[in-house]
Amino acid sequence: MGRFPALPSANSSATISKPSCLNLFMHFPQLYFYFICDHFIPLFILLYLGENFVWISEFKTWSEAQSFCRMFHTDLASVRNETELQDILRISNGSTVWIGLYRKRLWSDQSSSTFTYWRPQIMPESAEPDNGEKSPGQLGNEHCTAVDHSGYWKDENCLSSFPFILKSNSGDKSAKILLI
């Protein structure tokens, strides 16, 4: 089996025909692809799994992720409590993902929260946030926050690329197709 699952059969997929040979296929339950003429290319994964957050699997810098979110009248996720952090962990599929915290205290959506979950010192890793103190060439360059596979927060270089979590405006728990 290759990197991507086999195309769904005509009987098992939702296909939307568009001009210029564009077709959109949904591979149940969560993968979205587009098929242009004879080329099969992943579009991105979009999951609505909970009332608060959406996981976008496309790798973007923190600023690109923020712009993407704002294009759809929302923002990067703000995490206000343990329940929201667990929601993010559930939908991020073990990936490190951007959230909306910048410079340890500023949320992208201008909200405020006292909740934090910075990674403690776990040898050989240093405690976070460390602003790149233990990362070669990164000292003073880590201002954006990502959530790792364990749920701990870590500061990262904002020019690094990760999937990201945005706030859901809809409260809809079903998967949605988003064409950009």
PyMOL commands that place a pseudoatom at each C-alpha (Angstrom):
pseudoatom trace, name=CA, resn=MET, resi=1, chain=A, elem=C, hetatm=0, pos=[0.000, 0.000, 0.000]
pseudoatom trace, name=CA, resn=GLY, resi=2, chain=A, elem=C, hetatm=0, pos=[1.333, 3.449, -0.943]
pseudoatom trace, name=CA, resn=ARG, resi=3, chain=A, elem=C, hetatm=0, pos=[1.381, 6.617, 1.034]
pseudoatom trace, name=CA, resn=PHE, resi=4, chain=A, elem=C, hetatm=0, pos=[-2.300, 7.269, 0.415]
pseudoatom trace, name=CA, resn=PRO, resi=5, chain=A, elem=C, hetatm=0, pos=[-5.267, 4.921, 0.594]
pseudoatom trace, name=CA, resn=ALA, resi=6, chain=A, elem=C, hetatm=0, pos=[-6.750, 3.634, -2.625]
pseudoatom trace, name=CA, resn=LEU, resi=7, chain=A, elem=C, hetatm=0, pos=[-9.311, 5.829, -4.283]
pseudoatom trace, name=CA, resn=PRO, resi=8, chain=A, elem=C, hetatm=0, pos=[-12.814, 4.960, -3.175]
pseudoatom trace, name=CA, resn=SER, resi=9, chain=A, elem=C, hetatm=0, pos=[-14.953, 3.240, -5.748]
pseudoatom trace, name=CA, resn=ALA, resi=10, chain=A, elem=C, hetatm=0, pos=[-17.687, 5.185, -7.519]
pseudoatom trace, name=CA, resn=ASN, resi=11, chain=A, elem=C, hetatm=0, pos=[-20.230, 3.400, -5.339]
pseudoatom trace, name=CA, resn=SER, resi=12, chain=A, elem=C, hetatm=0, pos=[-18.604, 4.293, -2.001]
pseudoatom trace, name=CA, resn=SER, resi=13, chain=A, elem=C, hetatm=0, pos=[-17.446, 7.887, -2.407]
pseudoatom trace, name=CA, resn=ALA, resi=14, chain=A, elem=C, hetatm=0, pos=[-18.980, 11.306, -2.479]
pseudoatom trace, name=CA, resn=THR, resi=15, chain=A, elem=C, hetatm=0, pos=[-17.900, 12.947, -5.727]
pseudoatom trace, name=CA, resn=ILE, resi=16, chain=A, elem=C, hetatm=0, pos=[-18.429, 16.579, -6.598]
pseudoatom trace, name=CA, resn=SER, resi=17, chain=A, elem=C, hetatm=0, pos=[-17.721, 17.416, -10.228]
pseudoatom trace, name=CA, resn=LYS, resi=18, chain=A, elem=C, hetatm=0, pos=[-16.340, 20.839, -11.048]
pseudoatom trace, name=CA, resn=PRO, resi=19, chain=A, elem=C, hetatm=0, pos=[-15.056, 22.437, -14.240]
pseudoatom trace, name=CA, resn=SER, resi=20, chain=A, elem=C, hetatm=0, pos=[-11.439, 21.710, -15.250]
pseudoatom trace, name=CA, resn=CYS, resi=21, chain=A, elem=C, hetatm=0, pos=[-11.677, 18.030, -14.277]
pseudoatom trace, name=CA, resn=LEU, resi=22, chain=A, elem=C, hetatm=0, pos=[-11.824, 18.755, -10.551]
pseudoatom trace, name=CA, resn=ASN, resi=23, chain=A, elem=C, hetatm=0, pos=[-13.428, 16.067, -8.426]
pseudoatom trace, name=CA, resn=LEU, resi=24, chain=A, elem=C, hetatm=0, pos=[-13.506, 15.871, -4.652]
pseudoatom trace, name=CA, resn=PHE, resi=25, chain=A, elem=C, hetatm=0, pos=[-13.472, 12.466, -2.998]
pseudoatom trace, name=CA, resn=MET, resi=26, chain=A, elem=C, hetatm=0, pos=[-14.131, 11.670, 0.629]
pseudoatom trace, name=CA, resn=HIS, resi=27, chain=A, elem=C, hetatm=0, pos=[-12.353, 8.592, 1.899]
pseudoatom trace, name=CA, resn=PHE, resi=28, chain=A, elem=C, hetatm=0, pos=[-14.354, 7.682, 4.995]
pseudoatom trace, name=CA, resn=PRO, resi=29, chain=A, elem=C, hetatm=0, pos=[-14.122, 8.743, 7.738]
pseudoatom trace, name=CA, resn=GLN, resi=30, chain=A, elem=C, hetatm=0, pos=[-11.776, 11.705, 7.533]
pseudoatom trace, name=CA, resn=LEU, resi=31, chain=A, elem=C, hetatm=0, pos=[-9.552, 12.046, 4.497]
pseudoatom trace, name=CA, resn=TYR, resi=32, chain=A, elem=C, hetatm=0, pos=[-10.275, 14.489, 1.700]
pseudoatom trace, name=CA, resn=PHE, resi=33, chain=A, elem=C, hetatm=0, pos=[-8.588, 14.439, -1.683]
pseudoatom trace, name=CA, resn=TYR, resi=34, chain=A, elem=C, hetatm=0, pos=[-8.994, 16.188, -4.954]
pseudoatom trace, name=CA, resn=PHE, resi=35, chain=A, elem=C, hetatm=0, pos=[-8.484, 14.582, -8.316]
pseudoatom trace, name=CA, resn=ILE, resi=36, chain=A, elem=C, hetatm=0, pos=[-7.596, 16.901, -11.200]
pseudoatom trace, name=CA, resn=CYS, resi=37, chain=A, elem=C, hetatm=0, pos=[-7.836, 15.181, -14.571]
pseudoatom trace, name=CA, resn=ASP, resi=38, chain=A, elem=C, hetatm=0, pos=[-5.496, 12.232, -14.049]
pseudoatom trace, name=CA, resn=HIS, resi=39, chain=A, elem=C, hetatm=0, pos=[-3.562, 13.467, -11.004]
pseudoatom trace, name=CA, resn=PHE, resi=40, chain=A, elem=C, hetatm=0, pos=[-4.414, 12.381, -7.478]
pseudoatom trace, name=CA, resn=ILE, resi=41, chain=A, elem=C, hetatm=0, pos=[-3.313, 14.907, -4.836]
pseudoatom trace, name=CA, resn=PRO, resi=42, chain=A, elem=C, hetatm=0, pos=[-4.237, 15.163, -1.138]
pseudoatom trace, name=CA, resn=LEU, resi=43, chain=A, elem=C, hetatm=0, pos=[-6.128, 18.388, -0.453]
pseudoatom trace, name=CA, resn=PHE, resi=44, chain=A, elem=C, hetatm=0, pos=[-5.981, 18.378, 3.343]
pseudoatom trace, name=CA, resn=ILE, resi=45, chain=A, elem=C, hetatm=0, pos=[-7.601, 16.673, 6.268]
pseudoatom trace, name=CA, resn=LEU, resi=46, chain=A, elem=C, hetatm=0, pos=[-10.348, 18.552, 7.999]
pseudoatom trace, name=CA, resn=LEU, resi=47, chain=A, elem=C, hetatm=0, pos=[-12.014, 17.118, 11.079]
pseudoatom trace, name=CA, resn=TYR, resi=48, chain=A, elem=C, hetatm=0, pos=[-14.825, 18.513, 13.182]
pseudoatom trace, name=CA, resn=LEU, resi=49, chain=A, elem=C, hetatm=0, pos=[-14.525, 16.295, 16.246]
pseudoatom trace, name=CA, resn=GLY, resi=50, chain=A, elem=C, hetatm=0, pos=[-16.038, 18.231, 19.082]
pseudoatom trace, name=CA, resn=GLU, resi=51, chain=A, elem=C, hetatm=0, pos=[-17.812, 21.486, 19.488]
pseudoatom trace, name=CA, resn=ASN, resi=52, chain=A, elem=C, hetatm=0, pos=[-14.751, 23.664, 19.985]
pseudoatom trace, name=CA, resn=PHE, resi=53, chain=A, elem=C, hetatm=0, pos=[-11.933, 22.752, 17.597]
pseudoatom trace, name=CA, resn=VAL, resi=54, chain=A, elem=C, hetatm=0, pos=[-10.988, 21.723, 14.067]
pseudoatom trace, name=CA, resn=TRP, resi=55, chain=A, elem=C, hetatm=0, pos=[-7.716, 20.019, 13.130]
pseudoatom trace, name=CA, resn=ILE, resi=56, chain=A, elem=C, hetatm=0, pos=[-6.121, 21.074, 9.829]
pseudoatom trace, name=CA, resn=SER, resi=57, chain=A, elem=C, hetatm=0, pos=[-3.395, 18.664, 8.775]
pseudoatom trace, name=CA, resn=GLU, resi=58, chain=A, elem=C, hetatm=0, pos=[-1.733, 20.967, 6.271]
pseudoatom trace, name=CA, resn=PHE, resi=59, chain=A, elem=C, hetatm=0, pos=[1.692, 22.059, 7.552]
pseudoatom trace, name=CA, resn=LYS, resi=60, chain=A, elem=C, hetatm=0, pos=[1.947, 25.857, 7.910]
pseudoatom trace, name=CA, resn=THR, resi=61, chain=A, elem=C, hetatm=0, pos=[4.032, 28.347, 9.842]
pseudoatom trace, name=CA, resn=TRP, resi=62, chain=A, elem=C, hetatm=0, pos=[2.292, 29.875, 12.862]
pseudoatom trace, name=CA, resn=SER, resi=63, chain=A, elem=C, hetatm=0, pos=[1.518, 33.077, 10.957]
pseudoatom trace, name=CA, resn=GLU, resi=64, chain=A, elem=C, hetatm=0, pos=[0.228, 31.174, 7.902]
pseudoatom trace, name=CA, resn=ALA, resi=65, chain=A, elem=C, hetatm=0, pos=[-1.972, 29.052, 10.170]
pseudoatom trace, name=CA, resn=GLN, resi=66, chain=A, elem=C, hetatm=0, pos=[-3.343, 32.174, 11.858]
pseudoatom trace, name=CA, resn=SER, resi=67, chain=A, elem=C, hetatm=0, pos=[-4.101, 33.763, 8.455]
pseudoatom trace, name=CA, resn=PHE, resi=68, chain=A, elem=C, hetatm=0, pos=[-5.816, 30.571, 7.274]
pseudoatom trace, name=CA, resn=CYS, resi=69, chain=A, elem=C, hetatm=0, pos=[-8.039, 30.569, 10.366]
pseudoatom trace, name=CA, resn=ARG, resi=70, chain=A, elem=C, hetatm=0, pos=[-8.930, 34.234, 9.989]
pseudoatom trace, name=CA, resn=MET, resi=71, chain=A, elem=C, hetatm=0, pos=[-9.816, 33.705, 6.334]
pseudoatom trace, name=CA, resn=PHE, resi=72, chain=A, elem=C, hetatm=0, pos=[-12.696, 31.578, 7.686]
pseudoatom trace, name=CA, resn=HIS, resi=73, chain=A, elem=C, hetatm=0, pos=[-13.672, 34.086, 10.394]
pseudoatom trace, name=CA, resn=THR, resi=74, chain=A, elem=C, hetatm=0, pos=[-12.144, 32.190, 13.279]
pseudoatom trace, name=CA, resn=ASP, resi=75, chain=A, elem=C, hetatm=0, pos=[-8.711, 31.961, 14.909]
pseudoatom trace, name=CA, resn=LEU, resi=76, chain=A, elem=C, hetatm=0, pos=[-6.110, 29.560, 16.199]
pseudoatom trace, name=CA, resn=ALA, resi=77, chain=A, elem=C, hetatm=0, pos=[-7.273, 27.641, 19.256]
pseudoatom trace, name=CA, resn=SER, resi=78, chain=A, elem=C, hetatm=0, pos=[-7.142, 29.180, 22.698]
pseudoatom trace, name=CA, resn=VAL, resi=79, chain=A, elem=C, hetatm=0, pos=[-6.935, 26.577, 25.452]
pseudoatom trace, name=CA, resn=ARG, resi=80, chain=A, elem=C, hetatm=0, pos=[-8.737, 27.595, 28.622]
pseudoatom trace, name=CA, resn=ASN, resi=81, chain=A, elem=C, hetatm=0, pos=[-8.865, 24.345, 30.592]
pseudoatom trace, name=CA, resn=GLU, resi=82, chain=A, elem=C, hetatm=0, pos=[-7.912, 20.666, 30.762]
pseudoatom trace, name=CA, resn=THR, resi=83, chain=A, elem=C, hetatm=0, pos=[-11.075, 19.588, 28.916]
pseudoatom trace, name=CA, resn=GLU, resi=84, chain=A, elem=C, hetatm=0, pos=[-10.194, 21.740, 25.901]
pseudoatom trace, name=CA, resn=LEU, resi=85, chain=A, elem=C, hetatm=0, pos=[-6.634, 20.424, 25.958]
pseudoatom trace, name=CA, resn=GLN, resi=86, chain=A, elem=C, hetatm=0, pos=[-7.975, 16.850, 25.938]
pseudoatom trace, name=CA, resn=ASP, resi=87, chain=A, elem=C, hetatm=0, pos=[-10.226, 17.743, 22.964]
pseudoatom trace, name=CA, resn=ILE, resi=88, chain=A, elem=C, hetatm=0, pos=[-7.155, 18.971, 21.076]
pseudoatom trace, name=CA, resn=LEU, resi=89, chain=A, elem=C, hetatm=0, pos=[-5.220, 15.814, 21.913]
pseudoatom trace, name=CA, resn=ARG, resi=90, chain=A, elem=C, hetatm=0, pos=[-8.125, 13.652, 20.747]
pseudoatom trace, name=CA, resn=ILE, resi=91, chain=A, elem=C, hetatm=0, pos=[-8.329, 15.275, 17.308]
pseudoatom trace, name=CA, resn=SER, resi=92, chain=A, elem=C, hetatm=0, pos=[-4.630, 15.941, 16.640]
pseudoatom trace, name=CA, resn=ASN, resi=93, chain=A, elem=C, hetatm=0, pos=[-3.892, 12.260, 16.049]
pseudoatom trace, name=CA, resn=GLY, resi=94, chain=A, elem=C, hetatm=0, pos=[-0.547, 12.312, 17.880]
pseudoatom trace, name=CA, resn=SER, resi=95, chain=A, elem=C, hetatm=0, pos=[0.810, 15.235, 15.851]
pseudoatom trace, name=CA, resn=THR, resi=96, chain=A, elem=C, hetatm=0, pos=[2.506, 18.317, 17.217]
pseudoatom trace, name=CA, resn=VAL, resi=97, chain=A, elem=C, hetatm=0, pos=[0.110, 21.173, 16.372]
pseudoatom trace, name=CA, resn=TRP, resi=98, chain=A, elem=C, hetatm=0, pos=[0.067, 24.951, 16.571]
pseudoatom trace, name=CA, resn=ILE, resi=99, chain=A, elem=C, hetatm=0, pos=[-2.272, 26.656, 19.032]
pseudoatom trace, name=CA, resn=GLY, resi=100, chain=A, elem=C, hetatm=0, pos=[-2.882, 30.386, 19.305]
pseudoatom trace, name=CA, resn=LEU, resi=101, chain=A, elem=C, hetatm=0, pos=[-0.516, 31.289, 22.132]
pseudoatom trace, name=CA, resn=TYR, resi=102, chain=A, elem=C, hetatm=0, pos=[2.253, 33.764, 21.284]
pseudoatom trace, name=CA, resn=ARG, resi=103, chain=A, elem=C, hetatm=0, pos=[5.118, 34.806, 23.597]
pseudoatom trace, name=CA, resn=LYS, resi=104, chain=A, elem=C, hetatm=0, pos=[3.813, 32.883, 26.617]
pseudoatom trace, name=CA, resn=ARG, resi=105, chain=A, elem=C, hetatm=0, pos=[0.909, 35.235, 27.293]
pseudoatom trace, name=CA, resn=LEU, resi=106, chain=A, elem=C, hetatm=0, pos=[-0.841, 36.561, 24.181]
pseudoatom trace, name=CA, resn=TRP, resi=107, chain=A, elem=C, hetatm=0, pos=[-3.646, 34.557, 22.613]
pseudoatom trace, name=CA, resn=SER, resi=108, chain=A, elem=C, hetatm=0, pos=[-4.228, 35.061, 18.905]
pseudoatom trace, name=CA, resn=ASP, resi=109, chain=A, elem=C, hetatm=0, pos=[-7.938, 35.759, 19.485]
pseudoatom trace, name=CA, resn=GLN, resi=110, chain=A, elem=C, hetatm=0, pos=[-7.139, 38.300, 22.264]
pseudoatom trace, name=CA, resn=SER, resi=111, chain=A, elem=C, hetatm=0, pos=[-8.812, 36.112, 24.908]
pseudoatom trace, name=CA, resn=SER, resi=112, chain=A, elem=C, hetatm=0, pos=[-7.289, 35.634, 28.337]
pseudoatom trace, name=CA, resn=SER, resi=113, chain=A, elem=C, hetatm=0, pos=[-6.704, 32.433, 30.254]
pseudoatom trace, name=CA, resn=THR, resi=114, chain=A, elem=C, hetatm=0, pos=[-4.639, 31.451, 33.258]
pseudoatom trace, name=CA, resn=PHE, resi=115, chain=A, elem=C, hetatm=0, pos=[-4.515, 27.792, 32.201]
pseudoatom trace, name=CA, resn=THR, resi=116, chain=A, elem=C, hetatm=0, pos=[-1.117, 26.541, 31.000]
pseudoatom trace, name=CA, resn=TYR, resi=117, chain=A, elem=C, hetatm=0, pos=[0.403, 23.126, 30.403]
pseudoatom trace, name=CA, resn=TRP, resi=118, chain=A, elem=C, hetatm=0, pos=[4.084, 23.773, 29.671]
pseudoatom trace, name=CA, resn=ARG, resi=119, chain=A, elem=C, hetatm=0, pos=[6.320, 20.746, 29.462]
pseudoatom trace, name=CA, resn=PRO, resi=120, chain=A, elem=C, hetatm=0, pos=[8.220, 20.227, 32.718]
pseudoatom trace, name=CA, resn=GLN, resi=121, chain=A, elem=C, hetatm=0, pos=[11.861, 19.215, 32.669]
pseudoatom trace, name=CA, resn=ILE, resi=122, chain=A, elem=C, hetatm=0, pos=[11.889, 15.594, 31.567]
pseudoatom trace, name=CA, resn=MET, resi=123, chain=A, elem=C, hetatm=0, pos=[15.457, 14.488, 30.992]
pseudoatom trace, name=CA, resn=PRO, resi=124, chain=A, elem=C, hetatm=0, pos=[17.049, 14.936, 28.535]
pseudoatom trace, name=CA, resn=GLU, resi=125, chain=A, elem=C, hetatm=0, pos=[14.548, 17.653, 27.524]
pseudoatom trace, name=CA, resn=SER, resi=126, chain=A, elem=C, hetatm=0, pos=[14.498, 21.043, 29.231]
pseudoatom trace, name=CA, resn=ALA, resi=127, chain=A, elem=C, hetatm=0, pos=[11.422, 22.626, 30.744]
pseudoatom trace, name=CA, resn=GLU, resi=128, chain=A, elem=C, hetatm=0, pos=[9.324, 24.821, 28.465]
pseudoatom trace, name=CA, resn=PRO, resi=129, chain=A, elem=C, hetatm=0, pos=[9.060, 27.616, 27.612]
pseudoatom trace, name=CA, resn=ASP, resi=130, chain=A, elem=C, hetatm=0, pos=[12.774, 28.008, 27.082]
pseudoatom trace, name=CA, resn=ASN, resi=131, chain=A, elem=C, hetatm=0, pos=[12.843, 30.354, 24.052]
pseudoatom trace, name=CA, resn=GLY, resi=132, chain=A, elem=C, hetatm=0, pos=[15.278, 28.067, 22.290]
pseudoatom trace, name=CA, resn=GLU, resi=133, chain=A, elem=C, hetatm=0, pos=[17.836, 27.956, 25.092]
pseudoatom trace, name=CA, resn=LYS, resi=134, chain=A, elem=C, hetatm=0, pos=[18.488, 24.235, 24.532]
pseudoatom trace, name=CA, resn=SER, resi=135, chain=A, elem=C, hetatm=0, pos=[17.847, 24.187, 20.779]
pseudoatom trace, name=CA, resn=PRO, resi=136, chain=A, elem=C, hetatm=0, pos=[20.943, 24.820, 18.646]
pseudoatom trace, name=CA, resn=GLY, resi=137, chain=A, elem=C, hetatm=0, pos=[20.577, 28.040, 16.663]
pseudoatom trace, name=CA, resn=GLN, resi=138, chain=A, elem=C, hetatm=0, pos=[17.189, 28.901, 18.168]
pseudoatom trace, name=CA, resn=LEU, resi=139, chain=A, elem=C, hetatm=0, pos=[18.091, 30.976, 21.228]
pseudoatom trace, name=CA, resn=GLY, resi=140, chain=A, elem=C, hetatm=0, pos=[15.668, 33.881, 21.367]
pseudoatom trace, name=CA, resn=ASN, resi=141, chain=A, elem=C, hetatm=0, pos=[13.684, 32.665, 18.350]
pseudoatom trace, name=CA, resn=GLU, resi=142, chain=A, elem=C, hetatm=0, pos=[10.921, 30.536, 19.885]
pseudoatom trace, name=CA, resn=HIS, resi=143, chain=A, elem=C, hetatm=0, pos=[7.819, 32.669, 20.433]
pseudoatom trace, name=CA, resn=CYS, resi=144, chain=A, elem=C, hetatm=0, pos=[4.931, 30.516, 19.169]
pseudoatom trace, name=CA, resn=THR, resi=145, chain=A, elem=C, hetatm=0, pos=[3.289, 27.624, 21.006]
pseudoatom trace, name=CA, resn=ALA, resi=146, chain=A, elem=C, hetatm=0, pos=[2.680, 24.074, 19.868]
pseudoatom trace, name=CA, resn=VAL, resi=147, chain=A, elem=C, hetatm=0, pos=[1.061, 21.144, 21.670]
pseudoatom trace, name=CA, resn=ASP, resi=148, chain=A, elem=C, hetatm=0, pos=[3.040, 17.909, 21.416]
pseudoatom trace, name=CA, resn=HIS, resi=149, chain=A, elem=C, hetatm=0, pos=[1.719, 14.320, 21.325]
pseudoatom trace, name=CA, resn=SER, resi=150, chain=A, elem=C, hetatm=0, pos=[1.569, 14.156, 25.128]
pseudoatom trace, name=CA, resn=GLY, resi=151, chain=A, elem=C, hetatm=0, pos=[-0.380, 17.413, 25.465]
pseudoatom trace, name=CA, resn=TYR, resi=152, chain=A, elem=C, hetatm=0, pos=[2.506, 19.436, 26.811]
pseudoatom trace, name=CA, resn=TRP, resi=153, chain=A, elem=C, hetatm=0, pos=[3.036, 22.906, 25.418]
pseudoatom trace, name=CA, resn=LYS, resi=154, chain=A, elem=C, hetatm=0, pos=[6.377, 23.932, 23.976]
pseudoatom trace, name=CA, resn=ASP, resi=155, chain=A, elem=C, hetatm=0, pos=[7.607, 27.140, 22.452]
pseudoatom trace, name=CA, resn=GLU, resi=156, chain=A, elem=C, hetatm=0, pos=[8.740, 26.788, 18.853]
pseudoatom trace, name=CA, resn=ASN, resi=157, chain=A, elem=C, hetatm=0, pos=[10.230, 28.951, 16.146]
pseudoatom trace, name=CA, resn=CYS, resi=158, chain=A, elem=C, hetatm=0, pos=[7.220, 30.609, 14.471]
pseudoatom trace, name=CA, resn=LEU, resi=159, chain=A, elem=C, hetatm=0, pos=[8.710, 29.771, 11.058]
pseudoatom trace, name=CA, resn=SER, resi=160, chain=A, elem=C, hetatm=0, pos=[8.534, 26.022, 11.764]
pseudoatom trace, name=CA, resn=SER, resi=161, chain=A, elem=C, hetatm=0, pos=[5.670, 24.225, 10.032]
pseudoatom trace, name=CA, resn=PHE, resi=162, chain=A, elem=C, hetatm=0, pos=[3.081, 22.101, 11.833]
pseudoatom trace, name=CA, resn=PRO, resi=163, chain=A, elem=C, hetatm=0, pos=[-0.558, 21.124, 11.405]
pseudoatom trace, name=CA, resn=PHE, resi=164, chain=A, elem=C, hetatm=0, pos=[-2.781, 23.377, 13.486]
pseudoatom trace, name=CA, resn=ILE, resi=165, chain=A, elem=C, hetatm=0, pos=[-5.954, 23.643, 15.533]
pseudoatom trace, name=CA, resn=LEU, resi=166, chain=A, elem=C, hetatm=0, pos=[-8.558, 26.290, 14.872]
pseudoatom trace, name=CA, resn=LYS, resi=167, chain=A, elem=C, hetatm=0, pos=[-11.646, 27.213, 16.826]
pseudoatom trace, name=CA, resn=SER, resi=168, chain=A, elem=C, hetatm=0, pos=[-14.884, 25.905, 15.409]
pseudoatom trace, name=CA, resn=ASN, resi=169, chain=A, elem=C, hetatm=0, pos=[-17.603, 28.490, 14.993]
pseudoatom trace, name=CA, resn=SER, resi=170, chain=A, elem=C, hetatm=0, pos=[-20.336, 26.020, 14.224]
pseudoatom trace, name=CA, resn=GLY, resi=171, chain=A, elem=C, hetatm=0, pos=[-20.577, 23.675, 17.171]
pseudoatom trace, name=CA, resn=ASP, resi=172, chain=A, elem=C, hetatm=0, pos=[-21.135, 20.982, 14.538]
pseudoatom trace, name=CA, resn=LYS, resi=173, chain=A, elem=C, hetatm=0, pos=[-19.559, 17.635, 15.424]
pseudoatom trace, name=CA, resn=SER, resi=174, chain=A, elem=C, hetatm=0, pos=[-19.635, 16.218, 11.901]
pseudoatom trace, name=CA, resn=ALA, resi=175, chain=A, elem=C, hetatm=0, pos=[-16.911, 16.236, 9.266]
pseudoatom trace, name=CA, resn=LYS, resi=176, chain=A, elem=C, hetatm=0, pos=[-17.064, 19.112, 6.787]
pseudoatom trace, name=CA, resn=ILE, resi=177, chain=A, elem=C, hetatm=0, pos=[-15.610, 19.525, 3.313]
pseudoatom trace, name=CA, resn=LEU, resi=178, chain=A, elem=C, hetatm=0, pos=[-13.730, 22.765, 2.825]
pseudoatom trace, name=CA, resn=LEU, resi=179, chain=A, elem=C, hetatm=0, pos=[-12.438, 23.775, -0.610]
pseudoatom trace, name=CA, resn=ILE, resi=180, chain=A, elem=C, hetatm=0, pos=[-9.789, 26.467, -0.781]
for i in range(1, 180): cmd.bond("trace and resi %d" % i, "trace and resi %d" % (i + 1))
show_as sticks, trace
zoom trace
